[in-house]
């Protein structure tokens, strides 16, 4: 009985971890898709959506570890106040790098 209970606890724990990983991966995949679809004509709503997807820790800023793609590639240029994070206004600067 103890082995069965322990096995169930391990399985539930593993399932919980996998669901967290898939949520995070899904968010990053959605952000990558949205980032790939942006152009210099993109809207503030699209940038705001990208910001929400990249801000995985919900700190109201994007750290260099949360940035992906062209956001990561241009992070230091976008970080105009040099505080090692991007706010929504700074992220809007990505439009200048898109064609």
Gaussian input, Z-matrix of N, CA and C with variables (Angstrom, degrees):
# hf/3-21g

backbone

0 1
 N
 C     1     B1
 C     2     B2     1     A1
 N     3     B3     2     A2     1     D1
 C     4     B4     3     A3     2     D2
 C     5     B5     4     A4     3     D3
 N     6     B6     5     A5     4     D4
 C     7     B7     6     A6     5     D5
 C     8     B8     7     A7     6     D6
 N     9     B9     8     A8     7     D7
 C    10    B10     9     A9     8     D8
 C    11    B11    10    A10     9     D9
 N    12    B12    11    A11    10    D10
 C    13    B13    12    A12    11    D11
 C    14    B14    13    A13    12    D12
 N    15    B15    14    A14    13    D13
 C    16    B16    15    A15    14    D14
 C    17    B17    16    A16    15    D15
 N    18    B18    17    A17    16    D16
 C    19    B19    18    A18    17    D17
 C    20    B20    19    A19    18    D18
 N    21    B21    20    A20    19    D19
 C    22    B22    21    A21    20    D20
 C    23    B23    22    A22    21    D21
 N    24    B24    23    A23    22    D22
 C    25    B25    24    A24    23    D23
 C    26    B26    25    A25    24    D24
 N    27    B27    26    A26    25    D25
 C    28    B28    27    A27    26    D26
 C    29    B29    28    A28    27    D27
 N    30    B30    29    A29    28    D28
 C    31    B31    30    A30    29    D29
 C    32    B32    31    A31    30    D30
 N    33    B33    32    A32    31    D31
 C    34    B34    33    A33    32    D32
 C    35    B35    34    A34    33    D33
 N    36    B36    35    A35    34    D34
 C    37    B37    36    A36    35    D35
 C    38    B38    37    A37    36    D36
 N    39    B39    38    A38    37    D37
 C    40    B40    39    A39    38    D38
 C    41    B41    40    A40    39    D39
 N    42    B42    41    A41    40    D40
 C    43    B43    42    A42    41    D41
 C    44    B44    43    A43    42    D42
 N    45    B45    44    A44    43    D43
 C    46    B46    45    A45    44    D44
 C    47    B47    46    A46    45    D45
 N    48    B48    47    A47    46    D46
 C    49    B49    48    A48    47    D47
 C    50    B50    49    A49    48    D48
 N    51    B51    50    A50    49    D49
 C    52    B52    51    A51    50    D50
 C    53    B53    52    A52    51    D51
 N    54    B54    53    A53    52    D52
 C    55    B55    54    A54    53    D53
 C    56    B56    55    A55    54    D54
 N    57    B57    56    A56    55    D55
 C    58    B58    57    A57    56    D56
 C    59    B59    58    A58    57    D57
 N    60    B60    59    A59    58    D58
 C    61    B61    60    A60    59    D59
 C    62    B62    61    A61    60    D60
 N    63    B63    62    A62    61    D61
 C    64    B64    63    A63    62    D62
 C    65    B65    64    A64    63    D63
 N    66    B66    65    A65    64    D64
 C    67    B67    66    A66    65    D65
 C    68    B68    67    A67    66    D66
 N    69    B69    68    A68    67    D67
 C    70    B70    69    A69    68    D68
 C    71    B71    70    A70    69    D69
 N    72    B72    71    A71    70    D70
 C    73    B73    72    A72    71    D71
 C    74    B74    73    A73    72    D72
 N    75    B75    74    A74    73    D73
 C    76    B76    75    A75    74    D74
 C    77    B77    76    A76    75    D75
 N    78    B78    77    A77    76    D76
 C    79    B79    78    A78    77    D77
 C    80    B80    79    A79    78    D78
 N    81    B81    80    A80    79    D79
 C    82    B82    81    A81    80    D80
 C    83    B83    82    A82    81    D81
 N    84    B84    83    A83    82    D82
 C    85    B85    84    A84    83    D83
 C    86    B86    85    A85    84    D84
 N    87    B87    86    A86    85    D85
 C    88    B88    87    A87    86    D86
 C    89    B89    88    A88    87    D87
 N    90    B90    89    A89    88    D88
 C    91    B91    90    A90    89    D89
 C    92    B92    91    A91    90    D90
 N    93    B93    92    A92    91    D91
 C    94    B94    93    A93    92    D92
 C    95    B95    94    A94    93    D93
 N    96    B96    95    A95    94    D94
 C    97    B97    96    A96    95    D95
 C    98    B98    97    A97    96    D96
 N    99    B99    98    A98    97    D97
 C   100   B100    99    A99    98    D98
 C   101   B101   100   A100    99    D99
 N   102   B102   101   A101   100   D100
 C   103   B103   102   A102   101   D101
 C   104   B104   103   A103   102   D102
 N   105   B105   104   A104   103   D103
 C   106   B106   105   A105   104   D104
 C   107   B107   106   A106   105   D105
 N   108   B108   107   A107   106   D106
 C   109   B109   108   A108   107   D107
 C   110   B110   109   A109   108   D108
 N   111   B111   110   A110   109   D109
 C   112   B112   111   A111   110   D110
 C   113   B113   112   A112   111   D111
 N   114   B114   113   A113   112   D112
 C   115   B115   114   A114   113   D113
 C   116   B116   115   A115   114   D114
 N   117   B117   116   A116   115   D115
 C   118   B118   117   A117   116   D116
 C   119   B119   118   A118   117   D117
 N   120   B120   119   A119   118   D118
 C   121   B121   120   A120   119   D119
 C   122   B122   121   A121   120   D120
 N   123   B123   122   A122   121   D121
 C   124   B124   123   A123   122   D122
 C   125   B125   124   A124   123   D123
 N   126   B126   125   A125   124   D124
 C   127   B127   126   A126   125   D125
 C   128   B128   127   A127   126   D126
 N   129   B129   128   A128   127   D127
 C   130   B130   129   A129   128   D128
 C   131   B131   130   A130   129   D129
 N   132   B132   131   A131   130   D130
 C   133   B133   132   A132   131   D131
 C   134   B134   133   A133   132   D132
 N   135   B135   134   A134   133   D133
 C   136   B136   135   A135   134   D134
 C   137   B137   136   A136   135   D135
 N   138   B138   137   A137   136   D136
 C   139   B139   138   A138   137   D137
 C   140   B140   139   A139   138   D138
 N   141   B141   140   A140   139   D139
 C   142   B142   141   A141   140   D140
 C   143   B143   142   A142   141   D141
 N   144   B144   143   A143   142   D142
 C   145   B145   144   A144   143   D143
 C   146   B146   145   A145   144   D144
 N   147   B147   146   A146   145   D145
 C   148   B148   147   A147   146   D146
 C   149   B149   148   A148   147   D147
 N   150   B150   149   A149   148   D148
 C   151   B151   150   A150   149   D149
 C   152   B152   151   A151   150   D150
 N   153   B153   152   A152   151   D151
 C   154   B154   153   A153   152   D152
 C   155   B155   154   A154   153   D153
 N   156   B156   155   A155   154   D154
 C   157   B157   156   A156   155   D155
 C   158   B158   157   A157   156   D156
 N   159   B159   158   A158   157   D157
 C   160   B160   159   A159   158   D158
 C   161   B161   160   A160   159   D159
 N   162   B162   161   A161   160   D160
 C   163   B163   162   A162   161   D161
 C   164   B164   163   A163   162   D162
 N   165   B165   164   A164   163   D163
 C   166   B166   165   A165   164   D164
 C   167   B167   166   A166   165   D165
 N   168   B168   167   A167   166   D166
 C   169   B169   168   A168   167   D167
 C   170   B170   169   A169   168   D168
 N   171   B171   170   A170   169   D169
 C   172   B172   171   A171   170   D170
 C   173   B173   172   A172   171   D171
 N   174   B174   173   A173   172   D172
 C   175   B175   174   A174   173   D173
 C   176   B176   175   A175   174   D174
 N   177   B177   176   A176   175   D175
 C   178   B178   177   A177   176   D176
 C   179   B179   178   A178   177   D177
 N   180   B180   179   A179   178   D178
 C   181   B181   180   A180   179   D179
 C   182   B182   181   A181   180   D180
 N   183   B183   182   A182   181   D181
 C   184   B184   183   A183   182   D182
 C   185   B185   184   A184   183   D183
 N   186   B186   185   A185   184   D184
 C   187   B187   186   A186   185   D185
 C   188   B188   187   A187   186   D186
 N   189   B189   188   A188   187   D187
 C   190   B190   189   A189   188   D188
 C   191   B191   190   A190   189   D189
 N   192   B192   191   A191   190   D190
 C   193   B193   192   A192   191   D191
 C   194   B194   193   A193   192   D192
 N   195   B195   194   A194   193   D193
 C   196   B196   195   A195   194   D194
 C   197   B197   196   A196   195   D195
 N   198   B198   197   A197   196   D196
 C   199   B199   198   A198   197   D197
 C   200   B200   199   A199   198   D198
 N   201   B201   200   A200   199   D199
 C   202   B202   201   A201   200   D200
 C   203   B203   202   A202   201   D201
 N   204   B204   203   A203   202   D202
 C   205   B205   204   A204   203   D203
 C   206   B206   205   A205   204   D204
 N   207   B207   206   A206   205   D205
 C   208   B208   207   A207   206   D206
 C   209   B209   208   A208   207   D207
 N   210   B210   209   A209   208   D208
 C   211   B211   210   A210   209   D209
 C   212   B212   211   A211   210   D210
 N   213   B213   212   A212   211   D211
 C   214   B214   213   A213   212   D212
 C   215   B215   214   A214   213   D213
 N   216   B216   215   A215   214   D214
 C   217   B217   216   A216   215   D215
 C   218   B218   217   A217   216   D216
 N   219   B219   218   A218   217   D217
 C   220   B220   219   A219   218   D218
 C   221   B221   220   A220   219   D219
 N   222   B222   221   A221   220   D220
 C   223   B223   222   A222   221   D221
 C   224   B224   223   A223   222   D222
 N   225   B225   224   A224   223   D223
 C   226   B226   225   A225   224   D224
 C   227   B227   226   A226   225   D225
 N   228   B228   227   A227   226   D226
 C   229   B229   228   A228   227   D227
 C   230   B230   229   A229   228   D228
 N   231   B231   230   A230   229   D229
 C   232   B232   231   A231   230   D230
 C   233   B233   232   A232   231   D231
 N   234   B234   233   A233   232   D232
 C   235   B235   234   A234   233   D233
 C   236   B236   235   A235   234   D234
 N   237   B237   236   A236   235   D235
 C   238   B238   237   A237   236   D236
 C   239   B239   238   A238   237   D237
 N   240   B240   239   A239   238   D238
 C   241   B241   240   A240   239   D239
 C   242   B242   241   A241   240   D240
 N   243   B243   242   A242   241   D241
 C   244   B244   243   A243   242   D242
 C   245   B245   244   A244   243   D243
 N   246   B246   245   A245   244   D244
 C   247   B247   246   A246   245   D245
 C   248   B248   247   A247   246   D246
 N   249   B249   248   A248   247   D247
 C   250   B250   249   A249   248   D248
 C   251   B251   250   A250   249   D249
 N   252   B252   251   A251   250   D250
 C   253   B253   252   A252   251   D251
 C   254   B254   253   A253   252   D252
 N   255   B255   254   A254   253   D253
 C   256   B256   255   A255   254   D254
 C   257   B257   256   A256   255   D255
 N   258   B258   257   A257   256   D256
 C   259   B259   258   A258   257   D257
 C   260   B260   259   A259   258   D258
 N   261   B261   260   A260   259   D259
 C   262   B262   261   A261   260   D260
 C   263   B263   262   A262   261   D261
 N   264   B264   263   A263   262   D262
 C   265   B265   264   A264   263   D263
 C   266   B266   265   A265   264   D264
 N   267   B267   266   A266   265   D265
 C   268   B268   267   A267   266   D266
 C   269   B269   268   A268   267   D267
 N   270   B270   269   A269   268   D268
 C   271   B271   270   A270   269   D269
 C   272   B272   271   A271   270   D270
 N   273   B273   272   A272   271   D271
 C   274   B274   273   A273   272   D272
 C   275   B275   274   A274   273   D273
 N   276   B276   275   A275   274   D274
 C   277   B277   276   A276   275   D275
 C   278   B278   277   A277   276   D276
 N   279   B279   278   A278   277   D277
 C   280   B280   279   A279   278   D278
 C   281   B281   280   A280   279   D279
 N   282   B282   281   A281   280   D280
 C   283   B283   282   A282   281   D281
 C   284   B284   283   A283   282   D282
 N   285   B285   284   A284   283   D283
 C   286   B286   285   A285   284   D284
 C   287   B287   286   A286   285   D285
 N   288   B288   287   A287   286   D286
 C   289   B289   288   A288   287   D287
 C   290   B290   289   A289   288   D288
 N   291   B291   290   A290   289   D289
 C   292   B292   291   A291   290   D290
 C   293   B293   292   A292   291   D291
 N   294   B294   293   A293   292   D292
 C   295   B295   294   A294   293   D293
 C   296   B296   295   A295   294   D294

   B1=1.4434
   B2=1.5324
   B3=1.3412
   B4=1.4580
   B5=1.5267
   B6=1.3358
   B7=1.4633
   B8=1.5241
   B9=1.3184
   B10=1.4540
   B11=1.5229
   B12=1.3161
   B13=1.4670
   B14=1.5236
   B15=1.3155
   B16=1.4623
   B17=1.5266
   B18=1.3113
   B19=1.4658
   B20=1.5140
   B21=1.3245
   B22=1.4617
   B23=1.5224
   B24=1.3107
   B25=1.4711
   B26=1.5227
   B27=1.3132
   B28=1.4668
   B29=1.5224
   B30=1.3292
   B31=1.4625
   B32=1.5147
   B33=1.3275
   B34=1.4697
   B35=1.5211
   B36=1.3035
   B37=1.4638
   B38=1.5223
   B39=1.3131
   B40=1.4651
   B41=1.5256
   B42=1.3082
   B43=1.4625
   B44=1.5208
   B45=1.3149
   B46=1.4642
   B47=1.5163
   B48=1.3059
   B49=1.4671
   B50=1.5196
   B51=1.3109
   B52=1.4609
   B53=1.5141
   B54=1.3208
   B55=1.4607
   B56=1.5217
   B57=1.3207
   B58=1.4629
   B59=1.5135
   B60=1.3272
   B61=1.4613
   B62=1.5158
   B63=1.3236
   B64=1.4561
   B65=1.5214
   B66=1.3245
   B67=1.4560
   B68=1.5235
   B69=1.3196
   B70=1.4511
   B71=1.5269
   B72=1.3218
   B73=1.4497
   B74=1.5222
   B75=1.3117
   B76=1.4545
   B77=1.5207
   B78=1.3139
   B79=1.4614
   B80=1.5249
   B81=1.3011
   B82=1.4633
   B83=1.5245
   B84=1.3264
   B85=1.4677
   B86=1.5286
   B87=1.3366
   B88=1.4661
   B89=1.5287
   B90=1.3327
   B91=1.4614
   B92=1.5229
   B93=1.3241
   B94=1.4706
   B95=1.5293
   B96=1.3238
   B97=1.4663
   B98=1.5236
   B99=1.3291
   B100=1.4644
   B101=1.5209
   B102=1.3164
   B103=1.4622
   B104=1.5255
   B105=1.3170
   B106=1.4578
   B107=1.5219
   B108=1.3197
   B109=1.4639
   B110=1.5359
   B111=1.3343
   B112=1.4639
   B113=1.5205
   B114=1.3126
   B115=1.4632
   B116=1.5257
   B117=1.3196
   B118=1.4656
   B119=1.5320
   B120=1.3316
   B121=1.4670
   B122=1.5238
   B123=1.3191
   B124=1.4542
   B125=1.5289
   B126=1.3260
   B127=1.4601
   B128=1.5283
   B129=1.3045
   B130=1.4615
   B131=1.5307
   B132=1.3242
   B133=1.4658
   B134=1.5321
   B135=1.3281
   B136=1.4600
   B137=1.5261
   B138=1.3264
   B139=1.4715
   B140=1.5282
   B141=1.3240
   B142=1.4562
   B143=1.5309
   B144=1.3144
   B145=1.4705
   B146=1.5203
   B147=1.3367
   B148=1.4605
   B149=1.5238
   B150=1.3190
   B151=1.4652
   B152=1.5271
   B153=1.3186
   B154=1.4700
   B155=1.5218
   B156=1.3217
   B157=1.4586
   B158=1.5281
   B159=1.3239
   B160=1.4699
   B161=1.5244
   B162=1.3054
   B163=1.4680
   B164=1.5256
   B165=1.3223
   B166=1.4587
   B167=1.5215
   B168=1.3261
   B169=1.4635
   B170=1.5335
   B171=1.3226
   B172=1.4762
   B173=1.5268
   B174=1.3407
   B175=1.4637
   B176=1.5233
   B177=1.3319
   B178=1.4677
   B179=1.5308
   B180=1.3342
   B181=1.4586
   B182=1.5286
   B183=1.3203
   B184=1.4617
   B185=1.5186
   B186=1.3128
   B187=1.4597
   B188=1.5218
   B189=1.3078
   B190=1.4657
   B191=1.5276
   B192=1.3220
   B193=1.4670
   B194=1.5262
   B195=1.3315
   B196=1.4642
   B197=1.5299
   B198=1.3251
   B199=1.4663
   B200=1.5215
   B201=1.3379
   B202=1.4621
   B203=1.5236
   B204=1.3241
   B205=1.4607
   B206=1.5123
   B207=1.3320
   B208=1.4612
   B209=1.5264
   B210=1.3209
   B211=1.4667
   B212=1.5243
   B213=1.3287
   B214=1.4668
   B215=1.5210
   B216=1.3383
   B217=1.4656
   B218=1.5286
   B219=1.3241
   B220=1.4729
   B221=1.5244
   B222=1.3280
   B223=1.4688
   B224=1.5334
   B225=1.3198
   B226=1.4731
   B227=1.5240
   B228=1.3120
   B229=1.4673
   B230=1.5240
   B231=1.3375
   B232=1.4585
   B233=1.5252
   B234=1.3118
   B235=1.4687
   B236=1.5267
   B237=1.3264
   B238=1.4703
   B239=1.5259
   B240=1.3356
   B241=1.4639
   B242=1.5334
   B243=1.3285
   B244=1.4678
   B245=1.5252
   B246=1.3475
   B247=1.4639
   B248=1.5309
   B249=1.3171
   B250=1.4713
   B251=1.5207
   B252=1.3220
   B253=1.4583
   B254=1.5207
   B255=1.3286
   B256=1.4603
   B257=1.5215
   B258=1.3285
   B259=1.4537
   B260=1.5290
   B261=1.3221
   B262=1.4624
   B263=1.5243
   B264=1.3267
   B265=1.4657
   B266=1.5213
   B267=1.3196
   B268=1.4675
   B269=1.5284
   B270=1.3404
   B271=1.4597
   B272=1.5199
   B273=1.3117
   B274=1.4585
   B275=1.5230
   B276=1.3157
   B277=1.4573
   B278=1.5145
   B279=1.3340
   B280=1.4684
   B281=1.5229
   B282=1.3203
   B283=1.4680
   B284=1.5200
   B285=1.3190
   B286=1.4548
   B287=1.5217
   B288=1.3328
   B289=1.4692
   B290=1.5165
   B291=1.3230
   B292=1.4687
   B293=1.5093
   B294=1.3173
   B295=1.4701
   B296=1.5050
   A1=111.29
   A2=115.30
   A3=119.48
   A4=111.08
   A5=116.42
   A6=120.36
   A7=110.87
   A8=116.70
   A9=121.30
   A10=110.63
   A11=116.99
   A12=121.69
   A13=110.37
   A14=116.38
   A15=120.46
   A16=110.68
   A17=117.65
   A18=121.26
   A19=111.37
   A20=116.49
   A21=120.29
   A22=111.38
   A23=117.26
   A24=121.40
   A25=110.08
   A26=116.96
   A27=121.50
   A28=110.23
   A29=117.94
   A30=121.30
   A31=112.14
   A32=117.66
   A33=121.27
   A34=109.98
   A35=117.20
   A36=121.21
   A37=110.75
   A38=116.85
   A39=120.51
   A40=110.59
   A41=117.74
   A42=120.97
   A43=110.30
   A44=116.86
   A45=120.49
   A46=111.09
   A47=116.73
   A48=120.59
   A49=110.85
   A50=117.57
   A51=120.63
   A52=111.53
   A53=118.70
   A54=119.75
   A55=110.23
   A56=118.15
   A57=120.46
   A58=111.07
   A59=116.38
   A60=119.88
   A61=111.07
   A62=117.53
   A63=119.29
   A64=111.25
   A65=118.19
   A66=120.61
   A67=109.95
   A68=117.02
   A69=121.63
   A70=110.96
   A71=116.36
   A72=121.22
   A73=110.53
   A74=116.12
   A75=120.72
   A76=110.76
   A77=116.76
   A78=121.48
   A79=110.78
   A80=116.97
   A81=121.18
   A82=110.23
   A83=116.64
   A84=120.12
   A85=110.42
   A86=116.67
   A87=120.57
   A88=110.66
   A89=116.37
   A90=120.55
   A91=110.54
   A92=116.94
   A93=120.81
   A94=110.65
   A95=116.85
   A96=121.08
   A97=110.27
   A98=116.04
   A99=120.21
   A100=110.74
   A101=117.52
   A102=121.30
   A103=110.43
   A104=116.56
   A105=120.90
   A106=113.22
   A107=116.63
   A108=120.18
   A109=113.00
   A110=117.29
   A111=119.82
   A112=111.48
   A113=114.55
   A114=121.17
   A115=107.27
   A116=116.40
   A117=119.45
   A118=111.71
   A119=117.29
   A120=122.06
   A121=112.96
   A122=117.88
   A123=120.99
   A124=110.77
   A125=114.74
   A126=121.09
   A127=112.03
   A128=115.42
   A129=121.74
   A130=109.65
   A131=117.15
   A132=120.96
   A133=110.70
   A134=117.51
   A135=120.64
   A136=110.85
   A137=116.86
   A138=120.50
   A139=109.82
   A140=116.80
   A141=121.43
   A142=110.90
   A143=116.92
   A144=120.89
   A145=110.68
   A146=116.40
   A147=120.87
   A148=110.12
   A149=116.34
   A150=121.12
   A151=110.27
   A152=116.95
   A153=121.03
   A154=111.85
   A155=116.85
   A156=120.25
   A157=111.90
   A158=116.98
   A159=120.09
   A160=112.67
   A161=117.85
   A162=122.23
   A163=109.39
   A164=116.13
   A165=121.48
   A166=113.56
   A167=117.86
   A168=119.35
   A169=112.40
   A170=116.34
   A171=123.78
   A172=112.44
   A173=115.71
   A174=122.01
   A175=112.28
   A176=116.90
   A177=122.80
   A178=112.22
   A179=115.68
   A180=121.51
   A181=107.89
   A182=115.17
   A183=120.83
   A184=107.92
   A185=116.28
   A186=120.61
   A187=108.75
   A188=116.17
   A189=119.73
   A190=111.31
   A191=117.77
   A192=120.45
   A193=112.16
   A194=117.68
   A195=121.08
   A196=111.89
   A197=116.86
   A198=121.34
   A199=110.81
   A200=115.73
   A201=121.91
   A202=108.76
   A203=115.94
   A204=122.02
   A205=114.17
   A206=115.73
   A207=120.69
   A208=112.13
   A209=117.91
   A210=120.27
   A211=108.80
   A212=116.86
   A213=121.07
   A214=110.87
   A215=116.23
   A216=120.72
   A217=112.34
   A218=116.93
   A219=121.83
   A220=112.72
   A221=116.21
   A222=121.08
   A223=112.37
   A224=117.30
   A225=120.15
   A226=112.30
   A227=117.59
   A228=121.42
   A229=109.95
   A230=116.94
   A231=121.21
   A232=112.41
   A233=116.68
   A234=122.08
   A235=109.94
   A236=115.87
   A237=121.17
   A238=113.96
   A239=117.83
   A240=119.08
   A241=112.36
   A242=115.99
   A243=122.69
   A244=114.12
   A245=116.20
   A246=119.15
   A247=112.22
   A248=116.17
   A249=123.44
   A250=113.47
   A251=116.91
   A252=121.49
   A253=108.69
   A254=114.88
   A255=120.25
   A256=109.78
   A257=116.26
   A258=119.66
   A259=107.25
   A260=116.66
   A261=120.14
   A262=111.73
   A263=117.38
   A264=121.02
   A265=110.91
   A266=117.04
   A267=120.21
   A268=110.84
   A269=117.26
   A270=119.85
   A271=111.28
   A272=118.15
   A273=120.83
   A274=111.45
   A275=117.47
   A276=122.22
   A277=113.24
   A278=117.35
   A279=119.96
   A280=110.85
   A281=117.13
   A282=119.98
   A283=111.82
   A284=116.84
   A285=120.39
   A286=113.07
   A287=117.12
   A288=121.83
   A289=112.79
   A290=116.09
   A291=120.65
   A292=111.77
   A293=115.84
   A294=120.54
   A295=110.52
   D1=-41.15
   D2=-179.95
   D3=-62.59
   D4=-40.32
   D5=179.49
   D6=-64.12
   D7=-39.98
   D8=179.61
   D9=-64.97
   D10=-44.44
   D11=179.01
   D12=-63.31
   D13=-45.63
   D14=179.05
   D15=-62.62
   D16=-41.15
   D17=177.92
   D18=-62.04
   D19=-42.14
   D20=178.28
   D21=-63.69
   D22=-41.34
   D23=178.45
   D24=-62.22
   D25=-43.96
   D26=179.41
   D27=-63.50
   D28=-44.30
   D29=179.66
   D30=-63.58
   D31=-42.43
   D32=178.63
   D33=-64.48
   D34=-41.92
   D35=178.84
   D36=-63.00
   D37=-44.29
   D38=179.37
   D39=-64.76
   D40=-40.20
   D41=179.14
   D42=-63.93
   D43=-39.50
   D44=178.27
   D45=-62.77
   D46=-43.95
   D47=179.10
   D48=-63.66
   D49=-42.97
   D50=-179.82
   D51=-64.25
   D52=-37.19
   D53=-179.97
   D54=-69.14
   D55=-34.90
   D56=175.94
   D57=-66.51
   D58=-41.63
   D59=179.37
   D60=-63.78
   D61=-42.10
   D62=-177.93
   D63=-69.01
   D64=-33.34
   D65=176.56
   D66=-64.57
   D67=-46.49
   D68=179.80
   D69=-63.97
   D70=-44.30
   D71=179.04
   D72=-63.28
   D73=-40.01
   D74=178.99
   D75=-62.94
   D76=-42.33
   D77=178.94
   D78=-62.66
   D79=-42.75
   D80=179.34
   D81=-67.55
   D82=-39.99
   D83=177.79
   D84=-63.86
   D85=-41.65
   D86=177.52
   D87=-63.49
   D88=-40.79
   D89=178.71
   D90=-64.33
   D91=-41.65
   D92=179.41
   D93=-64.04
   D94=-40.81
   D95=178.67
   D96=-64.13
   D97=-46.79
   D98=179.41
   D99=-63.79
   D100=-43.31
   D101=179.60
   D102=-60.94
   D103=-40.25
   D104=179.21
   D105=-66.92
   D106=-23.90
   D107=-178.25
   D108=-92.94
   D109=-7.64
   D110=-178.94
   D111=-71.21
   D112=149.94
   D113=174.01
   D114=-140.16
   D115=176.83
   D116=179.57
   D117=-63.78
   D118=-13.82
   D119=178.32
   D120=-96.96
   D121=8.89
   D122=-177.60
   D123=-66.67
   D124=157.55
   D125=-175.38
   D126=-94.02
   D127=164.00
   D128=175.88
   D129=-61.16
   D130=-34.89
   D131=178.47
   D132=-62.00
   D133=-40.55
   D134=178.48
   D135=-66.41
   D136=-41.03
   D137=177.99
   D138=-65.95
   D139=-39.97
   D140=178.11
   D141=-62.96
   D142=-40.56
   D143=177.15
   D144=-64.19
   D145=-43.11
   D146=177.42
   D147=-60.76
   D148=-43.97
   D149=178.98
   D150=-57.20
   D151=-46.99
   D152=-179.42
   D153=-62.38
   D154=-39.66
   D155=179.77
   D156=-69.25
   D157=-37.98
   D158=-178.84
   D159=-77.56
   D160=-28.47
   D161=-178.89
   D162=-78.54
   D163=69.25
   D164=-172.95
   D165=-67.00
   D166=-25.78
   D167=178.93
   D168=-94.58
   D169=3.59
   D170=176.35
   D171=55.35
   D172=41.38
   D173=-180.00
   D174=-92.86
   D175=3.88
   D176=-177.45
   D177=67.16
   D178=21.89
   D179=173.46
   D180=-155.13
   D181=159.72
   D182=179.45
   D183=-109.44
   D184=120.61
   D185=177.20
   D186=-85.43
   D187=169.05
   D188=179.63
   D189=-64.28
   D190=-26.77
   D191=178.48
   D192=-76.86
   D193=-20.46
   D194=177.62
   D195=-88.84
   D196=-19.83
   D197=-176.45
   D198=-72.71
   D199=145.06
   D200=177.29
   D201=-134.71
   D202=164.30
   D203=173.02
   D204=52.84
   D205=-135.74
   D206=-176.82
   D207=-67.09
   D208=-21.74
   D209=174.59
   D210=-67.16
   D211=-45.64
   D212=177.84
   D213=-66.10
   D214=-42.39
   D215=-178.58
   D216=-61.42
   D217=-32.01
   D218=-176.23
   D219=-112.49
   D220=17.92
   D221=-173.30
   D222=-54.00
   D223=-49.37
   D224=-175.96
   D225=-65.46
   D226=-32.51
   D227=178.02
   D228=-73.86
   D229=-39.97
   D230=179.75
   D231=-69.41
   D232=-30.45
   D233=-178.41
   D234=-76.82
   D235=74.33
   D236=-172.48
   D237=-68.02
   D238=-24.54
   D239=178.26
   D240=-96.37
   D241=4.45
   D242=175.23
   D243=53.23
   D244=40.94
   D245=178.32
   D246=-104.80
   D247=14.71
   D248=177.32
   D249=65.07
   D250=24.31
   D251=173.82
   D252=-152.76
   D253=159.09
   D254=-179.94
   D255=-111.85
   D256=131.44
   D257=170.64
   D258=-94.72
   D259=178.22
   D260=-176.35
   D261=-61.45
   D262=-40.27
   D263=179.67
   D264=-62.61
   D265=-42.72
   D266=178.80
   D267=-66.34
   D268=-38.30
   D269=179.75
   D270=-63.57
   D271=-30.33
   D272=177.85
   D273=-59.05
   D274=-24.15
   D275=177.46
   D276=-62.28
   D277=-17.07
   D278=179.46
   D279=-62.99
   D280=-24.96
   D281=179.90
   D282=-61.11
   D283=-29.40
   D284=178.80
   D285=-69.48
   D286=-17.93
   D287=-179.94
   D288=-96.71
   D289=-5.30
   D290=-177.07
   D291=-99.73
   D292=151.03
   D293=179.00
   D294=-109.16

